[in-house]
Amino acid sequence: MTEKADLQSVLDRAAAGGRITPEEALDLYRDAPLHALGAAADAVRRRKYAGTEHIATYIIERNINYTNVCVTACKFCAFYAAPKDTAKGWTRDLDDILRRCAETVELGGTQIMFQGGHHPDYGVEYYEKHFAAIKKEFPQLVIHSLGASEVEHMARISKVPVEEAITRIHRAGLDSFAGAGAELLPERPRKAIAPLKESGERWLEIMEIAHKLGVESTSTMLMGTGETNAERIEHLRMIREVQDRTGGFRAFIPYTYQPENNHLKGRTQATLFEYLRMIAIARLFLDNVQHIQGSWLTTGKEVGQLSLHYGADDLGSIMLEENVVSSAGAKHRSNRLEIIDLIRKAGRVPAQRSTTYEHLVVHDDPANDPVDERVMSHISSTAIEGGTAHPELKLLASN
């Protein structure tokens, strides 16, 4: 254990660009003064983005949940329906999906998050068909979707190697993978919350295969389901080791467990201070990951704004639809002008970004802020079977 007197020297080394060990990261996460931790992380961010350090980004996207039917039954999930639950389970048809894509383009969205349950009938062929149709009709939309868990599932259903599954859906139109399904990578907490999912090692192995096949991804962490501080740092270590080999993770996105309507009993969410400390530690420890994204669908606007002072360079998406995290109790809402204002009041210049983090629009003059009411306050009654209407514009820590 690092002596408290030495914590500042570790912070200074990390702030200057030096690599810290998992043991040092754990000591900093547990014991470093919060503001000193944030200052060191912000110093790393400023150095990494020298010349554009005054900018913080967001993206406009839509999360199209194509089905809630799932065989995996993760205990933290309030979204899924068992395959035999015909009253609760639903699947969108292709015409509905393409309509949602059209609305995304109309509302200025640039990215599709295509995510749903592990349907027992959906193999590689299902995703090939849908991705090809989306790309044919809307070639301008980036399909940043699915994750290693979905790849494992579709490959098993179609009885093909994961390499073939990735190659085929990439050829059909998938541009990059989301960090979906990472949850907690270490064995104990993963088995506790998602016992039917692949192991954390297998999740990373599939992501590494994807990276080597030219398909980049993001990485995530679900905080607050009963994992220890040491397990949180171990999660980071596992990501950093793969990133050292592939360089394929564009971003790291921690978000907090939402406790409503699921089967994890007696669990509490990570505190907001724990979350901010994780943002900072991620910036210091994941020295090989370019972007750290702040979530505020799960933590609230004020904490999302604060994350920009603790190492985050991005505030995720103005989400044109999202049902998964909302099903578990995430209630924070926003729109484009609110996000622009939130970033500006944090002392940063807002910029709309692409999937690969290029700046599409830099809002450097408040007089030129967008005034399109469809993007400012559009509410859609996109009720799913058995569901309720959801605001079309909300900010999510998008995977």
Sequence and secondary structure as in RCSB ss.txt:
>XXXX:A:sequence
MTEKADLQSVLDRAAAGGRITPEEALDLYRDAPLHALGAAADAVRRRKYAGTEHIATYIIERNINYTNVCVTACK
FCAFYAAPKDTAKGWTRDLDDILRRCAETVELGGTQIMFQGGHHPDYGVEYYEKHFAAIKKEFPQLVIHSLGASE
VEHMARISKVPVEEAITRIHRAGLDSFAGAGAELLPERPRKAIAPLKESGERWLEIMEIAHKLGVESTSTMLMGT
GETNAERIEHLRMIREVQDRTGGFRAFIPYTYQPENNHLKGRTQATLFEYLRMIAIARLFLDNVQHIQGSWLTTG
KEVGQLSLHYGADDLGSIMLEENVVSSAGAKHRSNRLEIIDLIRKAGRVPAQRSTTYEHLVVHDDPANDPVDERV
MSHISSTAIEGGTAHPELKLLASN
>XXXX:A:secstr
   HHHHHHHHHHHHTT    HHHHHHHHHHS HHHHHHHHHHHHHHHTTTTTTEEEEEEEEEEE B B SS  T
T SS B TT TTT  B  HHHHHHHHHHHHHTT  EEEEE    TT  HHHHHHHHHHHHHH TTSEEEEEEHHH
HHHHHHHHT  HHHHHHHHHHHT  EEEEET S  SHHHHHHH TTS  HHHHHHHHHHHHHTT  EEEEEEE S
S  HHHHHHHHHHHHHHHHHH  EEEEEEEE   TTSS TT     HHHHHHHHHHHHHH TT  EEB   TTT 
HHHHHHHTTTT  EEEEEES   HHHHTT      HHHHHHHHHHTT EEEEE TT  EEEE   GGG    HHH
HH EE    TT   EES EEE   
